[in-house]
């Protein structure tokens, strides 16, 4: 059985060195663009990436490059240039969120290895299976999964990479728009401002950080994860210091080897009130935490100790040396490193005046490999009597041998890819005839809203838990679109329910993630795409069309001016009214602070703004305080429909919203004009 991969973060050359010297066998990094840590402090420039590739492949480790942000059409060419550069230096794999980026990579570098980032929000076996069929070789599922779901995903024909240590976002990755809406810094563009770590409270307590979770650690579960088939153990932390990386790698290695990891050491170097395994174990009662002063003080005390973990090279390649020292012939030394054989010749040996060179002298000098990744596995020699080769000359031969071995080991471990100048072919830009009024779809959260929306909307989108015979009768099978849970906790239960609704005559499904796309395709539904698929470019839109979607709500993070220039045959819609979702959370922040009996229905930030919180059985949605309202704007013809998202509106308010009335609330145009 192959040992699972340890995948370490490296946001700097020093962190890369720490990871490799501490024993990782894979590293993930980002460049200066297109990475979900799009910070100058956490990305490597092209020269640093070249060196990272050389160093990783010298250690026999893999280099995965994170290109896990969404991109725009006008960035596609630069994106492809970066991908071709990364392929040319031997990047082993690309970590991707954007469906369009998958197409761009596979067209520019047909044999590239692509991993589906956790930002794709895959959280079911069906979603993982779909990614495998589309050409992903690995999936990084959502971090919010329990052991049973992880096991099911591991049974699919795709590698599985699981986060086992590091920071936890409150929101499901890829489903957070809080930083973008509050400050124009999009997490999906790699610019998260971590607004969630600031004070939020259900009851106005300015000392509570209701959206801050403890850090994740599954190191004590490493052997169990290995047994259920996890292929790669991922450590979070491209913004972390080298000592943190070294500690996490070292303790994970210990755990995989059957030893107990030093959790106190890991807590000392970085934690937020300790660690949690709540998602994995299913016990989510003690998952919240924040960075305290004591946590910072503890880190200062252990940094010098942890630096020792990576101060010296890790010697991992055994070398067998053989020296030939004969009269009137140049000294010749051959080195064999796992079948890589090199040879160096030196000067002709001299006649010894005092002590001649012997086998022990040769062994001693050729074994001095402490500043390299090599160690002497065996040293033999064939020496004529009475000859001398000075220590300096033997050292010079050893240096040349290790230089040759270094280059050949790097070459052997560096993949070579086919690189083209091709780009995916897009349709010509289409000119649509404006429809007046624009068709509207209404997302309802109550029977009262559904009744009003059925009279006035093109389609009514209804959460699956609300659908019953009366709703079906009131709306009609052709107008009703089923909205499955945004987070699917039981794939089997959902499929069973959808089969029943399909038999009842419903045939439309609102797809929030790859999971609902996969399930809908299997069950034969007509598919409509939600904005939470984060479609931001023409390439991604065309990929949705290829997957069978009939239309899609474009990302709420996209400017209207970009939408006007889309080149896709897929009908596009935008959100035009409602409290936009900011976070999808598996933990209810209100329940954690005051309990369900004290539910206030909202969170308040330090500025006094109130954020509505909508709860369902398995997750909560935190909404924007201001109401999106676009009825006062002339929208381009490219936009084929609008979606109205209701929260607490009654029947009359629902009618007014659909008719385009100006709500008596604070309004916003979202990001459609100011951008991110």
Protein Blocks (a to p, Z undefined) as FASTA:
>chain_A
ZZdddddddfbfklmmmmmmnopabdcdddfehiablcfklcccfklmmmmmmmmmmnop
acddddfbccdfklmmmmmmmmmmmmmnopabdcdfblklmmmmmmmmmmbccdddfklo
pabfklmmmmmmnopabdcddfkbcfklmmmmmmpccdddddfbdcddfbdghiacklmm
mnopafklopaghlmmpccdfkopakbcfkbccdddfklmmmmmmmnopabdcdehfkbc
fklmmmmmmmmmmmmnopacdfklmmmmoceeiaafklmnopakbmcccddfklmmmmmm
mmmmmmmmmmpccdfbdcdddddddehiacdddddeehiacddddddddddfklccdfkl
mmmmmmmmmlbcbdcfbdcddddehiacdfklmmmmmmmmmmmmmmmmmmmmpccddddf
bdcddddddddddddddddddddfbfklmmmmmmmmmbdcddfklpcfklmmmnopklpc
cdddfbdfblklmmmmmmmmmmnopabdcdfbfklmmmmmmnopacdddfklopabfklm
mmmmmnopabdcddfkbcfklmmmpccfbdcdddfbdcddfbdcfbdfklmmnojklogo
iacdfkopacdddddfkbccdddfbdcdfklpccdfklmbdcdddfkbcfklmmmmmnop
acdbdddehjmlnoZZ
